[in-house]
Amino acid sequence: MAFAIVSIASGQASFARQRRLDCNGGFDAPGLLNEWADGMPPLLEFGSMSHQPGKPPGVSPTGTMYWLNGVLVSLVLVIDGDAFTKAIAWGMEKGRSNFRIVIMTLFGVAFGEVEGSQLKISDPIYFSPLRAEYSPRTRRQCPPKLVYESELNSVKDTGGNRIRFMYNEATIQHLQSNFVGLVALVNFFEAAANCHAASNSRGRLPVELYDRILDFVDCETWKNCSLVSDEMRESCLRKYRVDDLTAVVAGPFLRQRRCGRGVSFSFDFEDLRTGEIFPLVRSGPVGKRNDACWVPLIGGDQKALMLESPIYFNLQRRSKQRR
């Protein structure tokens, strides 16, 4: 679970586009987990104990400390000074003297930066409104607490499903204010990637040629290109890849949901095959069929599909404009 969080926050996750959804918003992916492509093993279902012979289950590193995009990630039960001390010692044992650190539990995160003998650390912050005491395993010892409160709703149901339902169609402001830790984690990995790209030499081609070339590469190549140099990274981020055929070209915006049912955040997407640009508005699984659905795909050589975490979008309007 922790590896899934940092994979998505760091931009290392991919997204599988699914078009077929049943009327109840359920996921329909027949044969997807058994599909072979480019010599890759079959995709795993996230949370499954399936594995290849002689290899551990899942797709995450087996240790509690590992490098991800040049950042040291340390998984702990309690975020404290001892956790930072152990992470610093581990990183230096690996020959690093300047590196960034993420110390995280399933509910919170703290950040650090080592520069020679200097250390900067942050206070821990919660990822979301979820707390460890809301777990059914600990609920007998801890009374239920208020999970989410806004100017519109007060909810005392501490179930994770209820929280997820409430944020399916949340505004940008609600997400930023209630998922502070996740926002900070994204920003931390973004700063690390920018620093890495800026430390590399600039390419030899004109910037406008990079923009054109990037339209034809797959998602994995796009990720690698984003770390080549600061100019290449700027070109990559102008069209943020969602999958091999789709990119975000503008947003986020607040737009009216289809049928006039309130507003939600949205983006302008481009179909890289045709050049069509179309607005998609974030939606929940309830109601009619969705126009687009992406599912996170995490891992390296072996990948896992997070079928229980679909991201739904609907077209704001049916008309499209061509680039």
N, C-alpha and C positions, 0 to 999 in steps of 0.2 A: 504493500500500500504506500509506504514512504517513497519507494522508488518511482511509483506512478506519479506521485505529487511532484517530485523534483524533475522527472522527465518532462512533464507537461509544462511546468513553470520555466524550465531552462530552454524550451523550444526543441528538445530532442525527440519528443513524441511526434508521430505522424498521425494522420486522421484518415480513416477509411470511409469513403462516401457510400452511403446506402440509399437506395431510391424506393425500395419496396417496403412499405409499412402497412400493417393491418389496420382496420378501422378503430381499434382500441389503442392505437399508439404502440403496439407491441413490435418487437424487432423480428425481422424476417431475413435471415441470412443463410439459406440452405446451401450446404456444401462449402461455405466460406472457410471454416476452420480446417478443412482437409485439402484446401487448394494449394498446389505447388506452383512456384514461379521462380525462374532464374536460379534453379538449383537450391532454393531455400526450403527448409523443412516446413511442415504444415504449421499454420498459425495456432497458437494455444489460446484457449479461452481464459481470460483473467480470473485468477482464483482457483483454477483447476490444478490438480496434483499431477496431471499428465506430464511426462518428460521422456526424453530420448534415453536409450539404454546407456548407463554409465554416467549420466549427467543429472544434476539436481533439478527438482521441479521449479517451475517459474522462470522468469527472465531477469531477475534482479541479481546484483552481486551477492555472493554468499556471506560476506563479512559485513560488519556494522560500520566500517569506514571504507570509503572508496572515492576515487576522483571522477568528477563529472564536469566536462568542459573546463578543466583546469581548476575547478573548485573542489575543495575537500569537503565531502558530506559525511557527517558523523551522526549516527542514530543512537539516541540515548533514552532512558526512562525519565531522567530529570535533567533539566538544563541548569547547570551551575558552573562555578569556576573549575571544578575538577574535570568536567566534560571538556572545557576549553584546553586545559593543561594536557590532557591525554591526546586531543586532536593535534595540538601544536607539536608534541613530541613525535607523534606518528608521521606527520608531514615532513618534519626535519629528518627523520630516519630514512625517508624516501628521497633525500637529497634536495629538498626544496628549502629555500630561505625566504622567499617572497610568495605568498599565496593567500587565497581567501578561504574562509571556513563557513560552513553552514552547520549549525548544531540544531537538531530537530527531534521532536517527538511526533506522535500522530496528531497532536493537538496544538503544538506551538513551535516556534523557531526563534533562533538568535543568530547573529552574524558576527564574524570576526575577520580581521585582516592582519596578516603578519608581514612586516617589512624589516628584515634583519632582526635586530633585537627589540624592535618596537611592535606593540600589539594594540589594536583597537577592537573593542567588542561592544555589542549593543545589548540592551535589555531584552529579555524574551517577550514575544508577543504571540497572541493566539492567532491561529490560522482563520478561524471562523467562529460563529456562535456556539459550536459544539464544544462540550467540555467532557473530560474523562468521567466525571461524576454522573453524567447522563446515561452511561452505559448500564444496561440491565444487570450486569454483574455487580456493579457498585451501588445500584439505586437503593438497595435495602439499607445501606449505611448512610446515604445522603438523601435528604428530601429533594423532591423535584424543584428545579429552579426555572425562572423565566428564561426562555431560550432566545426569543426575538421580540422586539417591541419597536414599533414605529408610530408615526402619526396616524396610521390607518388601522393597524392591527395589534392586538396583544394576544400572544399564543403561549399557553402553558403546557402544551404537549411537547415533551422532550424527545420525541422520536425523530431519528435522523431523516426518515422518509418525509415527515411533515416539513422539516426545514428545507429539504431539497425541493419539495413542491412549491413552497413559498418563493424560492429564488429562481424558479424556472423562468419567470417573466419579470424579474426585478430590473429596476433602472440601473444605469451606470453608477449613480450616486449611492444607491443602496449597496451595490456590490463593493464599491470602494470603502465604504464606511463600516461594513459588517464583515468583510473578508480582508482585514488589514494585513494579516500575516501573509496571505497568499499574494497580495499585491506587492508587499515588500520582497518576497522571494523572487517574483518575476523581475522586479527592478534590480535586485542584486545580481542575478544571472545575466541580465541585460548589460549592466555595468561591466561585469567580468568579460563578456563577449566583446564589448566595444574596446576595452583595454587590450585584449588579445589581438584584435584586428588592427588596432592602431600601432601595435609594436612590430607589425610585419611591413615589408617593403611594398611600395605601390606597384600596381601592374603597369605593363607597357602599352596597353591598348587605350584608346580614348574611352571615356566613361559611357558615351552613347552606344558604343559597340557592346559593352557589358550588358546594358539594359536589354539589348536585342537578343544576345546570346542566352541570357537567363530565361527568356520565354520558352526555350526549347529543351531545357534540362529537366531531369526528374527531381522529385522533392529531396532525395538524399543528397544529390549533387548541389542543389540550391543551398542546403544547410552548410555543406563544406565550403561553398563559395562565400558564404556570409562571414567566414573567419579569415579569408585570405588577406584582406587589407581593409582600411577604413573606407576607401572609395568603393570597393566592391561590396562591402556591407551596406553602405548607403543605397547602392543600386538594388541589392536584394530586398531591403526593407521597404522600398517603394511599392513592391508587390509582394505581400506576405503570403507565402505558399501555405495552403491548407492541405492540398494533396497534389498529385502529379498534374492534374488538369484544371485546378481552380486556385485562384489567388484573391486575397483581399486587397482592393485598390483604394478604398476610402472608408473613413469612419473612425470610431463609432459615432452613430447618430441616434437620436431618439425619434422614432417614427410611429405612426398610427398602425396598430395591428390590423390585420384583415378583418373585415366586417365591423370595424369601428370599435373593437373591444379594448379600449385603452391604448397606452403606448408601451413600447419596449425598445431596447437598444438594437441597432441593426448595423450592417456594413454593406458596402457596394462590392460585389464579387465580379470577377472576370472569368469567363470560360476561355482558357488559353488556346483551345482548338479553333474557336470561331471569332474570338475578340469581343463577344457579347458581354455587356456589363449590365448587371441586374441587381436590384436591392433585395436583400433578404432580411427579415425581421425575426429576432429570437422569439421562440414560442415554446410552449410546453407540449407534452405528448397527448393532452386531452383534446378530443374533438375530431375533426376530419383528418384526412391524410395530409401529412406534411410534405412540403415541396422539396426539402433537403434535410438530410440527417447525416452527421458525421460521428464516428465512434473512435476514441483514442486508441492508438496502436503503439505500444511501448516495447522496448527491448533492443538488442543488438542483432547478432546473427539469428537468434531465436526470438520471435516476437509474440506478444500476447495482445489479444483484442479485448477491450473492455466493453463487453456487450451491455453491461448494466449501467453504462454512463453515456447514453446517446445524447447528442446535442442537436436540437431541432430548430429549423428555420422555415419560415414561410415567405413567399413572395409578397411584397407590399402591393404590387400591382402587376398586371400581366404583360403590359407593354415593355419592350426592351429596346435599348439603344445599342447601336453597333459602333465600335471604335473606328 
